[in-house]
Amino acid sequence: MKRLQTMIVDDEPLAIERLEILCSDHAIIEIVGTANDGVAALRMAQQLTPDLIFLDIGMPKMDGINAARALGLMDKKPAIVLVT
């Protein structure tokens, strides 16, 4: 079974921790990285090419909506789940 390479992006550390806990219940999900804002998420996604990104909507520097638009331009587009 192929695991989903997954990133979590949120400016709140407790939200990241909560999503990590929730994801740990699902063997198919492998957390490969976390980021605190949209700009960092884009840099990390270009390096890691994740299958799935849990993306907060409200963040500093670049919000989740604009980050999702930019992520949608990647050659290997990740699935995005907006969280808030």
Summary of the structure (lengths in Angstrom):
residues: 84
radius of gyration: 11.6
end to end distance: 29.7
largest distance: 36.6
contacts: 255
relative contact order: 0.24
helix: 37%
strand: 27%
